[in-house]
Every structure is written in C-alpha cells, then in structure tokens.
Amino acid sequence: MSVEVLSLEFSERMAGFFVAKKFTLQPSSPLAQSDFQKESERFDKLPFEFNLQIHVPDLAKFHADNSTPSKVSGTVTDIRFGDELPILEGHFHLFTRPAASPNMDTAKEMHYTLFFQDREEKKWTLFGFKDVIKEDAREIWEQTTTLYFYLWEGHSTYENFGEKKVQGVGILRISLKDFIKQMGSFKTNAANSLEDKEAILKYFKSFLGNLWEVYAPFIFTTSSARWNEHIYPPHTTQGVALGEKTLHPLDTRDGLSISIQRFNCGPQKDVVLLLHGLTTSTDMFIMPEHENLVNHLHGAGYTDVWSLDWRGSGRFNYNLSPHGYTIDDIAKYDIPRAVEFIRELCGNDVRIHVVAHCVGSLAFMASYAAGYVTNIASIISNSVSLTPQVRWQSMLKMMVGPEIFETVFGYAYVSPRIPYMPGRAFGKWLYWMERSLRSECREPACHMVSFMWGWGFPAVYNHRNIHPVTHRRLMDLLGGTSFHYHKHIRKMLLARHSLSFDGQINYLEKMKLQEMPPTLLISGGDNHIFPGSNKKTYEELKTTKNADRVQYKEFSQYGHQDVFMGQYCHTEVFPQLVEFLKQHSLQQTPAAEKPKLRIA
C-alpha cells in the first residue's frame, strides 16, 4: 500500500571559509564569482561549514516544478565562538531561475536560504547559490559542488530584492568523501523498498534532466522549454515607481491601431515623448531590473512622460505578417497622431521634448523635416537620424536579405523568438548558423538580435552594459518584424541620406530649410548598427542655419541599444540627457522623490 504523499530527505555537508566584508548588497549588483574567489586569498579567512538535512515534503509537486522549495534543518558554524547554531528555518531550491549570479550564461541556480540566531539572539541569514553554466559540462563537478554565500543581518530572502546589510561572504564546497556520504543518505517514506528505490531514482532523473538541458550542446538543448518563460510579465509597468500609468489606444488616419502610454506623477508643462526603435517598444524605457529612463526623468522633475508605441512596436502582432508600411507612414501618421493627442490632453501650450531611438528617430526627424509635426521644444536623437550608414557586412545583408527571406524561404517575418520554437521549427536553422559563428555568449535571442540588426559580437550593445536579467529576457524586449522597413532603410543607405520610399522627399535637405529646435544627436562610440550616422548628420547640419541649434555627444563603451537599456545608464548616460533637457525647459520643477527600484 502506497503512502498518500511521498516525501524524500537527504543530508549534505559543505565546508570552506568565511571572511568579514561589510557592504550593502544592491539587488541589481550581485557579486560575481570572481569577487568571491578574490576573498579566498585573504589571510584572515575563518573556517566555516554547515550540516544540513534537506526534506522534500511532496515529491509529486517537486517533479511538476523542480524549483519548488525543499525544507532545510541542521546547523551552521558560529563565526565568533565556533558553536554549532541550529537553523530556525531554511529553504533549498534545487534548480531555479538565475537571479544571484551576474554571469550572463548562467542557465540555472541552486539556492540555499538559512535563518538562524547567534548567542545574543541576533538574527542572521545565510544565502548561498550554485550556478550552472550553459554548455559547460567540463565544469559539472565544480559548479554543482561549489556554493557562494553571503551572510547578512536579519531574516530576509534574497528573492525580495531589498537592500541587504552584508557582514561577510565565503565559499563552501562538498568534498568527495562528503559527497559519497550524501549519496548514501537518501531515503523516503515509501511503504516498501521497491517504491523507495523508484522514488529516489525519479529524483535523480529530474536532477540529471536539468543538467542535460544546461550542458548538452546547443543543437540538443531544450530551448523550446523557455518559450513561455517570462522573468517579468510581458509589457509590465512595475518598473515605474511613481505616479499614474495609463494606456491610450490611438487610431491613425491610414486605419491602423497604435498606442501611447503615459507615466504621470504631477502637472508639468515640459513633457517628454519617448520613441522606441523597430521591434522594441515602451518596454525599453521602463525596465524593472535597474533604474530606467522614465524613473530617471521623474526623479529629475520631468513628471509627465509619454511613450509612443508606433506601428513597428514589438507589442503589435501585425508586424508578424507581410505588410507595406514604411518609415514615411510612421512620420506622416503615427507621430503626428501622438503629438496631437498629447496636446488634446495637456493643452496647446504644452512644451514637448522628444527623445527618439533608431528607426523611431529616423521617423521623427522625417516627420519634423516634412512639417508633419511642429512646435517641438527640443529633440534628443540616438544612433541615426538623417544620414544612415552601416558596416559593409550589414549592407550585404540589406541588399539581398529581404527578398531572399520573403520570396525564397517564404518567411513572413524574423524574430528573436525563433530559437525557442519547438523542434526544427520555422527559421531554426538561422539560429544554428549564427550560433556556429558566435562564442561571445550562449543566449539564443542575443545571437538572433545580432543577425537581425547589424554586425558585431554582439552587434546591438556592449555586453558590459547589459544586466544579466535583461540578457535573459531579450525575446520579450525585442520582437519580430516583417521586411518592408528594411527595404526603406536600404533606399536611404543607397542614397546616403534619409528620403521617402518613393524617392520624392529628401528629408535631409528639407530639414536644412526648417527652423530646428535645440537638438542633441547622440551615439555610442561602439555603435555597430549605424556607426557614425549621427556624427555625419551633425556635420551636415553644422553647415546650415541650424548650426547653433545642433550638438553631438558620443558615449564611450556604448553601442546602439544599451544607450537606453544599459544597467549603468542612470549614472553614465541619463544625467547628460537630463542636463540638455533642462537647458531648454521653461518650467524648472523640483525633482521628485528618488524612485525606488522595484524588482520582483
């Protein structure tokens, strides 16, 4: 007769060192493994160990979700007196989503959370993690037996992402002797020995299955299992800490539905309108994993921020079908409708400052040059505006790519999600091709983004600037697209300036005749998508009557997308953008209370 709820338990001993290291652990800046390793060289490190009993209360629930926490009891070493302190409460996650390691190629982590008290009844938390790296089977023993840990004051889990007052760190390892002992400690509450063995084997099967997913060569990995993996809900606004968030559908004059999102935490006559790039969306400005542009603007006193999801947004499914939309349509229909709507709600005296990126910038500059929008207070344009140019490798792709994919392969679109489709599905060979060329990281979406938009390793940003969480959610942040926008950009590249799809409007020459608002052209110094494009625009406009209204700024160690989506932007990029905005704002409002990071 079988038991109703089958459970399992085993023991584990890990030993190593602890060093005193006082600091405040920020949720967006965990220590790297190399930081822990450096501490091992200190002369004042102390011996440290724990002896645990890990209890899986419901094996059926665990098999349904391997990240289901197990209960932990046992003891940890008292650093000061050498006592063995009992664990008051503990949790163990065998395989869970990466959160504690900043390594972009970490696929899964094992988490240990132990609550205990010292002799003086002061509360402490030990949080440790093991990280398992994609396709790195040579290090399987090292990765599955090495625990990096923090010791902080109070009882709190790492998952709540509040700041931690860390008092020390260390590394623990399982010795071969202890590992053999651990293997012999597994037992269940099964009714007989046969069921006991079956339950233990099933537990090991789950363990080995997770390792296979991580370590197997990329062709055999189960990336398709990540199709519905979302670290944050798609299009979440939880990254915006202050104010009211409203979403407004808009219909354009050519019969398309777009939307504009408002982030408002106070009245303001100097409002900011954000324009994303092709296949991105408002999501690139409101990322929860680090301080984002909307939060930074709010904190700087720009309390009314709008973000337009124009027709190329990754939020709209119609981009996954063949279409004939061009940058002219964005310039003529989408942007004027958004500006008109803002003035309807905020009044005709509102001063609109535009911050535009990539194709959003190409479209806005075309819109202003053609006179579709007027009375703009200032413009910040990133990467490309009126004189697009690309690397020769990208030019080759642009010359033949759209027609090959549409007519030869019959693809309606290309997307960073392709690698996560099941089996040998639509376009999977594109990922395999890219993966064979790339070794800079092991994130499939990162390789696809490089394939779609430029040439570099990676192409769209510098890895240094991208938060690991951002790297893991690229397929949610950059969507798919049909190929007609590429055809329009190709015409601009051949003409060496921005022009309409039919060739009748030269937007560069039109802009030279306009009275431009104060304009800041910016670019990353390592821009591999449109290298030197905005600098060339600046040089063109410096010879016109708009010379004193145009500035150019380049950010070293930045690429194309990371100028807005990078984890260090709030200190290295955004302050300079805000400084420009304030120079051209009439109403100087006091900065709002600094928004607090909201990571879930």
Secondary structure, DSSP 8 states (H G I E B T S, - for coil): ---SS--EEEEEEEEEEEEEEEEEE-TT----HHHHHHHTT-TT-EEEEEEEEEEES-HHHHHH-TT--EEEEEEEE-TTT--EEEEEEEEEEEEE---S---TTEEEEEEEEEEEE-TT--EEEEEEEEEEETT-GGGHHHHHHEEEEEEEESS--GGG---EEEEEEEEEE--HHHHHHHHTT-EE--SSHHHHHHHHHHHHHHHHHHHHHHHS-GGGS-GGGGTT--SS-TT--TT--SSEEEEEEEE-TTS-EEEEEEEESS--SEEEEEE--TT--GGGGS-TTS--HHHHHHHTT--EEEEEE-TT-TT-GGGGS-----HHHIIIIIHHHHHHHHHHHH-TT-EEEEEEEHHHHHHHHHHHHTTSS---SEEEEES-SSS----HHHHHHHHHHHHIIIIIS--S-B-TTGGGSSTT-TTHHHHHHHHHH--S---HHHHHHHHHH--STTSSS-GGGS-HHHHHTHHHHS--B-SHHHHHHHHHHHHTS-B-TTS--BHHHHHHHS----EEEEEETT-SSSTTHHHHHHHHHTTSTTGGGEEEEEETT--SSHHHH-TTHHHHTHHHHHHHHHHT-S--------------
